[in-house]
Amino acid sequence: MLYGSHKQTIPSNEEFSVPQLKKLIKQVEQKINRIISLEEWQKL
């Protein structure tokens, strides 16, 4: 996944553990420089 000049690898796992998902979300938040709200997450 690309966002501007940032690149994020998205694993192809069909299921993620809670710790894996938290880590992925934190990495994305760091790259977009903001927190993803629960409301925004639920719209995905």
mmCIF entry with sequence, helices, sheets and N, C-alpha, C, O atoms, coordinates in Angstrom:
data_MODEL
# 
_entry.id   MODEL 
# 
_entity.id                         1 
_entity.type                       polymer 
_entity.pdbx_number_of_molecules   1 
# 
_entity_poly.entity_id                      1 
_entity_poly.type                           'polypeptide(L)' 
_entity_poly.nstd_linkage                   no 
_entity_poly.nstd_monomer                   no 
_entity_poly.pdbx_seq_one_letter_code       MLYGSHKQTIPSNEEFSVPQLKKLIKQVEQKINRIISLEEWQKL 
_entity_poly.pdbx_seq_one_letter_code_can   MLYGSHKQTIPSNEEFSVPQLKKLIKQVEQKINRIISLEEWQKL 
_entity_poly.pdbx_strand_id                 A 
# 
loop_
_entity_poly_seq.entity_id 
_entity_poly_seq.num 
_entity_poly_seq.mon_id 
_entity_poly_seq.hetero 
1 1  MET n 
1 2  LEU n 
1 3  TYR n 
1 4  GLY n 
1 5  SER n 
1 6  HIS n 
1 7  LYS n 
1 8  GLN n 
1 9  THR n 
1 10 ILE n 
1 11 PRO n 
1 12 SER n 
1 13 ASN n 
1 14 GLU n 
1 15 GLU n 
1 16 PHE n 
1 17 SER n 
1 18 VAL n 
1 19 PRO n 
1 20 GLN n 
1 21 LEU n 
1 22 LYS n 
1 23 LYS n 
1 24 LEU n 
1 25 ILE n 
1 26 LYS n 
1 27 GLN n 
1 28 VAL n 
1 29 GLU n 
1 30 GLN n 
1 31 LYS n 
1 32 ILE n 
1 33 ASN n 
1 34 ARG n 
1 35 ILE n 
1 36 ILE n 
1 37 SER n 
1 38 LEU n 
1 39 GLU n 
1 40 GLU n 
1 41 TRP n 
1 42 GLN n 
1 43 LYS n 
1 44 LEU n 
# 
_struct_asym.id          A 
_struct_asym.entity_id   1 
# 
loop_
_struct_conf.conf_type_id 
_struct_conf.id 
_struct_conf.pdbx_PDB_helix_id 
_struct_conf.beg_label_comp_id 
_struct_conf.beg_label_asym_id 
_struct_conf.beg_label_seq_id 
_struct_conf.pdbx_beg_PDB_ins_code 
_struct_conf.end_label_comp_id 
_struct_conf.end_label_asym_id 
_struct_conf.end_label_seq_id 
_struct_conf.pdbx_end_PDB_ins_code 
_struct_conf.beg_auth_comp_id 
_struct_conf.beg_auth_asym_id 
_struct_conf.beg_auth_seq_id 
_struct_conf.end_auth_comp_id 
_struct_conf.end_auth_asym_id 
_struct_conf.end_auth_seq_id 
_struct_conf.pdbx_PDB_helix_class 
_struct_conf.details 
_struct_conf.pdbx_PDB_helix_length 
HELX_P HELX_P1 AA1 VAL A 18 ? ILE A 32 ? VAL A 18 ILE A 32 1 ? 15 
HELX_P HELX_P2 AA2 LEU A 38 ? LYS A 43 ? LEU A 38 LYS A 43 1 ? 6  
# 
_struct_conf_type.id          HELX_P 
_struct_conf_type.criteria    ? 
_struct_conf_type.reference   ? 
# 
_struct_sheet.id               AA1 
_struct_sheet.type             ? 
_struct_sheet.number_strands   2 
_struct_sheet.details          ? 
# 
_struct_sheet_order.sheet_id     AA1 
_struct_sheet_order.range_id_1   1 
_struct_sheet_order.range_id_2   2 
_struct_sheet_order.offset       ? 
_struct_sheet_order.sense        anti-parallel 
# 
loop_
_struct_sheet_range.sheet_id 
_struct_sheet_range.id 
_struct_sheet_range.beg_label_comp_id 
_struct_sheet_range.beg_label_asym_id 
_struct_sheet_range.beg_label_seq_id 
_struct_sheet_range.pdbx_beg_PDB_ins_code 
_struct_sheet_range.end_label_comp_id 
_struct_sheet_range.end_label_asym_id 
_struct_sheet_range.end_label_seq_id 
_struct_sheet_range.pdbx_end_PDB_ins_code 
_struct_sheet_range.beg_auth_comp_id 
_struct_sheet_range.beg_auth_asym_id 
_struct_sheet_range.beg_auth_seq_id 
_struct_sheet_range.end_auth_comp_id 
_struct_sheet_range.end_auth_asym_id 
_struct_sheet_range.end_auth_seq_id 
AA1 1 LEU A 2 ? TYR A 3 ? LEU A 2 TYR A 3 
AA1 2 HIS A 6 ? LYS A 7 ? HIS A 6 LYS A 7 
# 
loop_
_atom_site.group_PDB 
_atom_site.id 
_atom_site.type_symbol 
_atom_site.label_atom_id 
_atom_site.label_alt_id 
_atom_site.label_comp_id 
_atom_site.label_asym_id 
_atom_site.label_entity_id 
_atom_site.label_seq_id 
_atom_site.pdbx_PDB_ins_code 
_atom_site.Cartn_x 
_atom_site.Cartn_y 
_atom_site.Cartn_z 
_atom_site.occupancy 
_atom_site.B_iso_or_equiv 
_atom_site.pdbx_formal_charge 
_atom_site.auth_seq_id 
_atom_site.auth_comp_id 
_atom_site.auth_asym_id 
_atom_site.auth_atom_id 
_atom_site.pdbx_PDB_model_num 
ATOM 1   N N  . MET A 1 1  ? 0.849   -1.153  0.000  1.00 0.00 ? 1  MET A N  1 
ATOM 2   C CA . MET A 1 1  ? 0.000   0.000   0.000  1.00 0.00 ? 1  MET A CA 1 
ATOM 3   C C  . MET A 1 1  ? 0.902   1.224   0.000  1.00 0.00 ? 1  MET A C  1 
ATOM 4   O O  . MET A 1 1  ? 1.887   1.266   0.737  1.00 0.00 ? 1  MET A O  1 
ATOM 5   N N  . LEU A 1 2  ? 0.584   2.206   -0.805 1.00 0.00 ? 2  LEU A N  1 
ATOM 6   C CA . LEU A 1 2  ? 1.333   3.456   -0.847 1.00 0.00 ? 2  LEU A CA 1 
ATOM 7   C C  . LEU A 1 2  ? 0.460   4.605   -0.370 1.00 0.00 ? 2  LEU A C  1 
ATOM 8   O O  . LEU A 1 2  ? -0.721  4.690   -0.707 1.00 0.00 ? 2  LEU A O  1 
ATOM 9   N N  . TYR A 1 3  ? 1.063   5.492   0.422  1.00 0.00 ? 3  TYR A N  1 
ATOM 10  C CA . TYR A 1 3  ? 0.398   6.712   0.880  1.00 0.00 ? 3  TYR A CA 1 
ATOM 11  C C  . TYR A 1 3  ? 1.424   7.818   0.749  1.00 0.00 ? 3  TYR A C  1 
ATOM 12  O O  . TYR A 1 3  ? 2.323   7.936   1.581  1.00 0.00 ? 3  TYR A O  1 
ATOM 13  N N  . GLY A 1 4  ? 1.298   8.623   -0.282 1.00 0.00 ? 4  GLY A N  1 
ATOM 14  C CA . GLY A 1 4  ? 2.321   9.625   -0.546 1.00 0.00 ? 4  GLY A CA 1 
ATOM 15  C C  . GLY A 1 4  ? 3.644   8.929   -0.812 1.00 0.00 ? 4  GLY A C  1 
ATOM 16  O O  . GLY A 1 4  ? 3.741   8.083   -1.701 1.00 0.00 ? 4  GLY A O  1 
ATOM 17  N N  . SER A 1 5  ? 4.662   9.287   -0.038 1.00 0.00 ? 5  SER A N  1 
ATOM 18  C CA . SER A 1 5  ? 5.972   8.653   -0.199 1.00 0.00 ? 5  SER A CA 1 
ATOM 19  C C  . SER A 1 5  ? 6.168   7.482   0.764  1.00 0.00 ? 5  SER A C  1 
ATOM 20  O O  . SER A 1 5  ? 7.257   6.911   0.827  1.00 0.00 ? 5  SER A O  1 
ATOM 21  N N  . HIS A 1 6  ? 5.131   7.121   1.510  1.00 0.00 ? 6  HIS A N  1 
ATOM 22  C CA . HIS A 1 6  ? 5.220   6.024   2.479  1.00 0.00 ? 6  HIS A CA 1 
ATOM 23  C C  . HIS A 1 6  ? 4.732   4.722   1.872  1.00 0.00 ? 6  HIS A C  1 
ATOM 24  O O  . HIS A 1 6  ? 3.777   4.700   1.095  1.00 0.00 ? 6  HIS A O  1 
ATOM 25  N N  . LYS A 1 7  ? 5.400   3.639   2.237  1.00 0.00 ? 7  LYS A N  1 
ATOM 26  C CA . LYS A 1 7  ? 5.032   2.312   1.750  1.00 0.00 ? 7  LYS A CA 1 
ATOM 27  C C  . LYS A 1 7  ? 4.713   1.428   2.951  1.00 0.00 ? 7  LYS A C  1 
ATOM 28  O O  . LYS A 1 7  ? 5.486   1.386   3.908  1.00 0.00 ? 7  LYS A O  1 
ATOM 29  N N  . GLN A 1 8  ? 3.593   0.728   2.914  1.00 0.00 ? 8  GLN A N  1 
ATOM 30  C CA . GLN A 1 8  ? 3.201   -0.180  3.988  1.00 0.00 ? 8  GLN A CA 1 
ATOM 31  C C  . GLN A 1 8  ? 2.912   -1.543  3.392  1.00 0.00 ? 8  GLN A C  1 
ATOM 32  O O  . GLN A 1 8  ? 2.083   -1.675  2.493  1.00 0.00 ? 8  GLN A O  1 
ATOM 33  N N  . THR A 1 9  ? 3.597   -2.551  3.894  1.00 0.00 ? 9  THR A N  1 
ATOM 34  C CA . THR A 1 9  ? 3.351   -3.918  3.452  1.00 0.00 ? 9  THR A CA 1 
ATOM 35  C C  . THR A 1 9  ? 2.138   -4.457  4.184  1.00 0.00 ? 9  THR A C  1 
ATOM 36  O O  . THR A 1 9  ? 2.068   -4.391  5.411  1.00 0.00 ? 9  THR A O  1 
ATOM 37  N N  . ILE A 1 10 ? 1.187   -4.989  3.440  1.00 0.00 ? 10 ILE A N  1 
ATOM 38  C CA . ILE A 1 10 ? -0.009  -5.583  4.022  1.00 0.00 ? 10 ILE A CA 1 
ATOM 39  C C  . ILE A 1 10 ? 0.128   -7.096  3.889  1.00 0.00 ? 10 ILE A C  1 
ATOM 40  O O  . ILE A 1 10 ? 0.153   -7.623  2.777  1.00 0.00 ? 10 ILE A O  1 
ATOM 41  N N  . PRO A 1 11 ? 0.216   -7.799  5.023  1.00 0.00 ? 11 PRO A N  1 
ATOM 42  C CA . PRO A 1 11 ? 0.334   -9.261  4.950  1.00 0.00 ? 11 PRO A CA 1 
ATOM 43  C C  . PRO A 1 11 ? -0.889  -9.884  4.285  1.00 0.00 ? 11 PRO A C  1 
ATOM 44  O O  . PRO A 1 11 ? -1.976  -9.306  4.300  1.00 0.00 ? 11 PRO A O  1 
ATOM 45  N N  . SER A 1 12 ? -0.705  -11.052 3.708  1.00 0.00 ? 12 SER A N  1 
ATOM 46  C CA . SER A 1 12 ? -1.811  -11.712 3.009  1.00 0.00 ? 12 SER A CA 1 
ATOM 47  C C  . SER A 1 12 ? -2.578  -12.680 3.905  1.00 0.00 ? 12 SER A C  1 
ATOM 48  O O  . SER A 1 12 ? -3.406  -13.452 3.421  1.00 0.00 ? 12 SER A O  1 
ATOM 49  N N  . ASN A 1 13 ? -2.304  -12.642 5.213  1.00 0.00 ? 13 ASN A N  1 
ATOM 50  C CA . ASN A 1 13 ? -3.023  -13.516 6.146  1.00 0.00 ? 13 ASN A CA 1 
ATOM 51  C C  . ASN A 1 13 ? -4.521  -13.229 6.083  1.00 0.00 ? 13 ASN A C  1 
ATOM 52  O O  . ASN A 1 13 ? -4.931  -12.070 6.025  1.00 0.00 ? 13 ASN A O  1 
ATOM 53  N N  . GLU A 1 14 ? -5.327  -14.273 6.093  1.00 0.00 ? 14 GLU A N  1 
ATOM 54  C CA . GLU A 1 14 ? -6.776  -14.070 6.126  1.00 0.00 ? 14 GLU A CA 1 
ATOM 55  C C  . GLU A 1 14 ? -7.234  -13.714 7.532  1.00 0.00 ? 14 GLU A C  1 
ATOM 56  O O  . GLU A 1 14 ? -8.255  -13.049 7.703  1.00 0.00 ? 14 GLU A O  1 
ATOM 57  N N  . GLU A 1 15 ? -6.488  -14.150 8.534  1.00 0.00 ? 15 GLU A N  1 
ATOM 58  C CA . GLU A 1 15 ? -6.827  -13.853 9.919  1.00 0.00 ? 15 GLU A CA 1 
ATOM 59  C C  . GLU A 1 15 ? -5.603  -13.277 10.614 1.00 0.00 ? 15 GLU A C  1 
ATOM 60  O O  . GLU A 1 15 ? -4.480  -13.736 10.402 1.00 0.00 ? 15 GLU A O  1 
ATOM 61  N N  . PHE A 1 16 ? -5.832  -12.261 11.449 1.00 0.00 ? 16 PHE A N  1 
ATOM 62  C CA . PHE A 1 16 ? -4.763  -11.638 12.216 1.00 0.00 ? 16 PHE A CA 1 
ATOM 63  C C  . PHE A 1 16 ? -5.034  -11.844 13.692 1.00 0.00 ? 16 PHE A C  1 
ATOM 64  O O  . PHE A 1 16 ? -6.187  -11.877 14.122 1.00 0.00 ? 16 PHE A O  1 
ATOM 65  N N  . SER A 1 17 ? -3.973  -11.983 14.465 1.00 0.00 ? 17 SER A N  1 
ATOM 66  C CA . SER A 1 17 ? -4.135  -11.985 15.916 1.00 0.00 ? 17 SER A CA 1 
ATOM 67  C C  . SER A 1 17 ? -4.332  -10.530 16.344 1.00 0.00 ? 17 SER A C  1 
ATOM 68  O O  . SER A 1 17 ? -4.014  -9.611  15.590 1.00 0.00 ? 17 SER A O  1 
ATOM 69  N N  . VAL A 1 18 ? -4.849  -10.324 17.537 1.00 0.00 ? 18 VAL A N  1 
ATOM 70  C CA . VAL A 1 18 ? -5.053  -8.961  18.041 1.00 0.00 ? 18 VAL A CA 1 
ATOM 71  C C  . VAL A 1 18 ? -3.729  -8.201  18.091 1.00 0.00 ? 18 VAL A C  1 
ATOM 72  O O  . VAL A 1 18 ? -3.686  -7.056  17.642 1.00 0.00 ? 18 VAL A O  1 
ATOM 73  N N  . PRO A 1 19 ? -2.647  -8.780  18.614 1.00 0.00 ? 19 PRO A N  1 
ATOM 74  C CA . PRO A 1 19 ? -1.373  -8.049  18.619 1.00 0.00 ? 19 PRO A CA 1 
ATOM 75  C C  . PRO A 1 19 ? -0.879  -7.677  17.215 1.00 0.00 ? 19 PRO A C  1 
ATOM 76  O O  . PRO A 1 19 ? -0.332  -6.592  17.020 1.00 0.00 ? 19 PRO A O  1 
ATOM 77  N N  . GLN A 1 20 ? -1.069  -8.572  16.237 1.00 0.00 ? 20 GLN A N  1 
ATOM 78  C CA . GLN A 1 20 ? -0.653  -8.267  14.858 1.00 0.00 ? 20 GLN A CA 1 
ATOM 79  C C  . GLN A 1 20 ? -1.457  -7.099  14.304 1.00 0.00 ? 20 GLN A C  1 
ATOM 80  O O  . GLN A 1 20 ? -0.903  -6.206  13.663 1.00 0.00 ? 20 GLN A O  1 
ATOM 81  N N  . LEU A 1 21 ? -2.750  -7.107  14.550 1.00 0.00 ? 21 LEU A N  1 
ATOM 82  C CA . LEU A 1 21 ? -3.611  -6.045  14.044 1.00 0.00 ? 21 LEU A CA 1 
ATOM 83  C C  . LEU A 1 21 ? -3.272  -4.709  14.695 1.00 0.00 ? 21 LEU A C  1 
ATOM 84  O O  . LEU A 1 21 ? -3.233  -3.682  14.018 1.00 0.00 ? 21 LEU A O  1 
ATOM 85  N N  . LYS A 1 22 ? -3.027  -4.714  16.000 1.00 0.00 ? 22 LYS A N  1 
ATOM 86  C CA . LYS A 1 22 ? -2.645  -3.482  16.705 1.00 0.00 ? 22 LYS A CA 1 
ATOM 87  C C  . LYS A 1 22 ? -1.352  -2.915  16.124 1.00 0.00 ? 22 LYS A C  1 
ATOM 88  O O  . LYS A 1 22 ? -1.237  -1.708  15.913 1.00 0.00 ? 22 LYS A O  1 
ATOM 89  N N  . LYS A 1 23 ? -0.385  -3.790  15.869 1.00 0.00 ? 23 LYS A N  1 
ATOM 90  C CA . LYS A 1 23 ? 0.896   -3.347  15.315 1.00 0.00 ? 23 LYS A CA 1 
ATOM 91  C C  . LYS A 1 23 ? 0.702   -2.730  13.932 1.00 0.00 ? 23 LYS A C  1 
ATOM 92  O O  . LYS A 1 23 ? 1.276   -1.682  13.633 1.00 0.00 ? 23 LYS A O  1 
ATOM 93  N N  . LEU A 1 24 ? -0.099  -3.372  13.091 1.00 0.00 ? 24 LEU A N  1 
ATOM 94  C CA . LEU A 1 24 ? -0.360  -2.867  11.749 1.00 0.00 ? 24 LEU A CA 1 
ATOM 95  C C  . LEU A 1 24 ? -1.046  -1.500  11.804 1.00 0.00 ? 24 LEU A C  1 
ATOM 96  O O  . LEU A 1 24 ? -0.677  -0.589  11.063 1.00 0.00 ? 24 LEU A O  1 
ATOM 97  N N  . ILE A 1 25 ? -2.037  -1.360  12.677 1.00 0.00 ? 25 ILE A N  1 
ATOM 98  C CA . ILE A 1 25 ? -2.748  -0.083  12.809 1.00 0.00 ? 25 ILE A CA 1 
ATOM 99  C C  . ILE A 1 25 ? -1.796  1.011   13.280 1.00 0.00 ? 25 ILE A C  1 
ATOM 100 O O  . ILE A 1 25 ? -1.829  2.121   12.749 1.00 0.00 ? 25 ILE A O  1 
ATOM 101 N N  . LYS A 1 26 ? -0.948  0.720   14.265 1.00 0.00 ? 26 LYS A N  1 
ATOM 102 C CA . LYS A 1 26 ? 0.010   1.713   14.755 1.00 0.00 ? 26 LYS A CA 1 
ATOM 103 C C  . LYS A 1 26 ? 0.980   2.136   13.649 1.00 0.00 ? 26 LYS A C  1 
ATOM 104 O O  . LYS A 1 26 ? 1.320   3.315   13.547 1.00 0.00 ? 26 LYS A O  1 
ATOM 105 N N  . GLN A 1 27 ? 1.427   1.189   12.824 1.00 0.00 ? 27 GLN A N  1 
ATOM 106 C CA . GLN A 1 27 ? 2.332   1.520   11.724 1.00 0.00 ? 27 GLN A CA 1 
ATOM 107 C C  . GLN A 1 27 ? 1.649   2.455   10.730 1.00 0.00 ? 27 GLN A C  1 
ATOM 108 O O  . GLN A 1 27 ? 2.253   3.424   10.270 1.00 0.00 ? 27 GLN A O  1 
ATOM 109 N N  . VAL A 1 28 ? 0.397   2.167   10.401 1.00 0.00 ? 28 VAL A N  1 
ATOM 110 C CA . VAL A 1 28 ? -0.342  3.016   9.465  1.00 0.00 ? 28 VAL A CA 1 
ATOM 111 C C  . VAL A 1 28 ? -0.551  4.400   10.074 1.00 0.00 ? 28 VAL A C  1 
ATOM 112 O O  . VAL A 1 28 ? -0.366  5.405   9.388  1.00 0.00 ? 28 VAL A O  1 
ATOM 113 N N  . GLU A 1 29 ? -0.931  4.468   11.346 1.00 0.00 ? 29 GLU A N  1 
ATOM 114 C CA . GLU A 1 29 ? -1.144  5.758   12.010 1.00 0.00 ? 29 GLU A CA 1 
ATOM 115 C C  . GLU A 1 29 ? 0.125   6.602   11.999 1.00 0.00 ? 29 GLU A C  1 
ATOM 116 O O  . GLU A 1 29 ? 0.059   7.815   11.800 1.00 0.00 ? 29 GLU A O  1 
ATOM 117 N N  . GLN A 1 30 ? 1.274   5.977   12.210 1.00 0.00 ? 30 GLN A N  1 
ATOM 118 C CA . GLN A 1 30 ? 2.543   6.708   12.175 1.00 0.00 ? 30 GLN A CA 1 
ATOM 119 C C  . GLN A 1 30 ? 2.805   7.271   10.786 1.00 0.00 ? 30 GLN A C  1 
ATOM 120 O O  . GLN A 1 30 ? 3.298   8.391   10.652 1.00 0.00 ? 30 GLN A O  1 
ATOM 121 N N  . LYS A 1 31 ? 2.482   6.513   9.768  1.00 0.00 ? 31 LYS A N  1 
ATOM 122 C CA . LYS A 1 31 ? 2.744   6.961   8.399  1.00 0.00 ? 31 LYS A CA 1 
ATOM 123 C C  . LYS A 1 31 ? 1.804   8.076   7.958  1.00 0.00 ? 31 LYS A C  1 
ATOM 124 O O  . LYS A 1 31 ? 2.205   8.965   7.206  1.00 0.00 ? 31 LYS A O  1 
ATOM 125 N N  . ILE A 1 32 ? 0.546   8.035   8.427  1.00 0.00 ? 32 ILE A N  1 
ATOM 126 C CA . ILE A 1 32 ? -0.400  9.085   8.034  1.00 0.00 ? 32 ILE A CA 1 
ATOM 127 C C  . ILE A 1 32 ? -0.408  10.227  9.047  1.00 0.00 ? 32 ILE A C  1 
ATOM 128 O O  . ILE A 1 32 ? -1.110  11.222  8.872  1.00 0.00 ? 32 ILE A O  1 
ATOM 129 N N  . ASN A 1 33 ? 0.389   10.067  10.120 1.00 0.00 ? 33 ASN A N  1 
ATOM 130 C CA . ASN A 1 33 ? 0.587   11.108  11.125 1.00 0.00 ? 33 ASN A CA 1 
ATOM 131 C C  . ASN A 1 33 ? -0.705  11.520  11.836 1.00 0.00 ? 33 ASN A C  1 
ATOM 132 O O  . ASN A 1 33 ? -0.919  12.699  12.120 1.00 0.00 ? 33 ASN A O  1 
ATOM 133 N N  . ARG A 1 34 ? -1.554  10.542  12.114 1.00 0.00 ? 34 ARG A N  1 
ATOM 134 C CA . ARG A 1 34 ? -2.775  10.794  12.881 1.00 0.00 ? 34 ARG A CA 1 
ATOM 135 C C  . ARG A 1 34 ? -3.351  9.470   13.358 1.00 0.00 ? 34 ARG A C  1 
ATOM 136 O O  . ARG A 1 34 ? -2.989  8.403   12.862 1.00 0.00 ? 34 ARG A O  1 
ATOM 137 N N  . ILE A 1 35 ? -4.250  9.557   14.324 1.00 0.00 ? 35 ILE A N  1 
ATOM 138 C CA . ILE A 1 35 ? -4.895  8.370   14.874 1.00 0.00 ? 35 ILE A CA 1 
ATOM 139 C C  . ILE A 1 35 ? -6.135  8.047   14.054 1.00 0.00 ? 35 ILE A C  1 
ATOM 140 O O  . ILE A 1 35 ? -6.875  8.948   13.658 1.00 0.00 ? 35 ILE A O  1 
ATOM 141 N N  . ILE A 1 36 ? -6.359  6.779   13.802 1.00 0.00 ? 36 ILE A N  1 
ATOM 142 C CA . ILE A 1 36 ? -7.561  6.330   13.103 1.00 0.00 ? 36 ILE A CA 1 
ATOM 143 C C  . ILE A 1 36 ? -8.642  6.128   14.159 1.00 0.00 ? 36 ILE A C  1 
ATOM 144 O O  . ILE A 1 36 ? -8.502  5.281   15.041 1.00 0.00 ? 36 ILE A O  1 
ATOM 145 N N  . SER A 1 37 ? -9.707  6.899   14.069 1.00 0.00 ? 37 SER A N  1 
ATOM 146 C CA . SER A 1 37 ? -10.777 6.820   15.067 1.00 0.00 ? 37 SER A CA 1 
ATOM 147 C C  . SER A 1 37 ? -11.581 5.532   14.898 1.00 0.00 ? 37 SER A C  1 
ATOM 148 O O  . SER A 1 37 ? -11.566 4.907   13.838 1.00 0.00 ? 37 SER A O  1 
ATOM 149 N N  . LEU A 1 38 ? -12.278 5.152   15.962 1.00 0.00 ? 38 LEU A N  1 
ATOM 150 C CA . LEU A 1 38 ? -13.127 3.966   15.905 1.00 0.00 ? 38 LEU A CA 1 
ATOM 151 C C  . LEU A 1 38 ? -14.197 4.136   14.828 1.00 0.00 ? 38 LEU A C  1 
ATOM 152 O O  . LEU A 1 38 ? -14.491 3.201   14.084 1.00 0.00 ? 38 LEU A O  1 
ATOM 153 N N  . GLU A 1 39 ? -14.769 5.321   14.751 1.00 0.00 ? 39 GLU A N  1 
ATOM 154 C CA . GLU A 1 39 ? -15.803 5.586   13.736 1.00 0.00 ? 39 GLU A CA 1 
ATOM 155 C C  . GLU A 1 39 ? -15.243 5.402   12.327 1.00 0.00 ? 39 GLU A C  1 
ATOM 156 O O  . GLU A 1 39 ? -15.881 4.783   11.476 1.00 0.00 ? 39 GLU A O  1 
ATOM 157 N N  . GLU A 1 40 ? -14.057 5.940   12.087 1.00 0.00 ? 40 GLU A N  1 
ATOM 158 C CA . GLU A 1 40 ? -13.420 5.801   10.774 1.00 0.00 ? 40 GLU A CA 1 
ATOM 159 C C  . GLU A 1 40 ? -13.106 4.331   10.489 1.00 0.00 ? 40 GLU A C  1 
ATOM 160 O O  . GLU A 1 40 ? -13.312 3.854   9.373  1.00 0.00 ? 40 GLU A O  1 
ATOM 161 N N  . TRP A 1 41 ? -12.609 3.620   11.495 1.00 0.00 ? 41 TRP A N  1 
ATOM 162 C CA . TRP A 1 41 ? -12.267 2.209   11.341 1.00 0.00 ? 41 TRP A CA 1 
ATOM 163 C C  . TRP A 1 41 ? -13.497 1.395   10.964 1.00 0.00 ? 41 TRP A C  1 
ATOM 164 O O  . TRP A 1 41 ? -13.424 0.513   10.109 1.00 0.00 ? 41 TRP A O  1 
ATOM 165 N N  . GLN A 1 42 ? -14.623 1.689   11.599 1.00 0.00 ? 42 GLN A N  1 
ATOM 166 C CA . GLN A 1 42 ? -15.848 0.941   11.340 1.00 0.00 ? 42 GLN A CA 1 
ATOM 167 C C  . GLN A 1 42 ? -16.392 1.193   9.934  1.00 0.00 ? 42 GLN A C  1 
ATOM 168 O O  . GLN A 1 42 ? -17.146 0.374   9.408  1.00 0.00 ? 42 GLN A O  1 
ATOM 169 N N  . LYS A 1 43 ? -16.021 2.307   9.327  1.00 0.00 ? 43 LYS A N  1 
ATOM 170 C CA . LYS A 1 43 ? -16.474 2.622   7.967  1.00 0.00 ? 43 LYS A CA 1 
ATOM 171 C C  . LYS A 1 43 ? -15.651 1.911   6.897  1.00 0.00 ? 43 LYS A C  1 
ATOM 172 O O  . LYS A 1 43 ? -16.049 1.866   5.733  1.00 0.00 ? 43 LYS A O  1 
ATOM 173 N N  . LEU A 1 44 ? -14.510 1.357   7.286  1.00 0.00 ? 44 LEU A N  1 
ATOM 174 C CA . LEU A 1 44 ? -13.647 0.683   6.303  1.00 0.00 ? 44 LEU A CA 1 
ATOM 175 C C  . LEU A 1 44 ? -14.266 -0.603  5.812  1.00 0.00 ? 44 LEU A C  1 
ATOM 176 O O  . LEU A 1 44 ? -13.676 -1.296  4.983  1.00 0.00 ? 44 LEU A O  1 
# 
